[in-house]
Amino acid sequence: MWLGLLVVILVEPLRFAPVLGASMEPTLEEGDLVCFQRLDAGELPERGSIVVFHSPLDPARLFVKRLVGLPGDVLRFESGELRVNGVPYPLKPAAHDPLLWLTVRVPEGHFFALGDHAAVSYDSRRFGCVRVDQLVGRLLGY
C-alpha cells in the first residue's frame, strides 16, 4: 500500500494547501487541508469541479472556488437561482444570492467560478470571468 501511495505522489503532480476563509463553506471550512492536481496549460476541468486559481487582482494569492461557467456559456443569475445556457444549475444552499440579477457570457479562454457561500465569497460575481491561464489545479480530495 505504501509503495502504491509513493508511486502516486511521485507520478502525479499533486499539491496540498490549507483553506483560508469561509467562501467555500459548508463544503470546505477554514483550516481544511485540500489536495489538488496541477493542470496542464489550457486544460479546463468539467463544470462543478472545485478549482485552484490565481486571483485576477493579485496573482500571488490562490483562490479555491467551484467552476460553474465554461468558455461560451451564458450564465443567468435571477432570484437566487443560476441557469447555465438556459438550464437550471444546482447550487449549494449557501451559494444562492437572492439579490443578484446578472447575465454574463463567458468569453473564450475564460471560466466563471463561485464560492459555495455567497454572503462572504469574493468570486466571479464580483471580479468577473477568470482567464484559463490563471488556473492552477483541480481539487482531488476534500
Secondary structure, 3 states (H helix, E strand, C coil): CHHHHHHHHHHCCEEEEECCCCCCCCCCCCCCEEEEEECCCCCCCCCCCEEEEECCCCCCCEEEEEEEECCCCEEEEECCEEEECCEEECCCHHHCCCCCCEEEECCCCEEEEECCCCCCCCCHHHHCCEEHHHEEEEEEEC
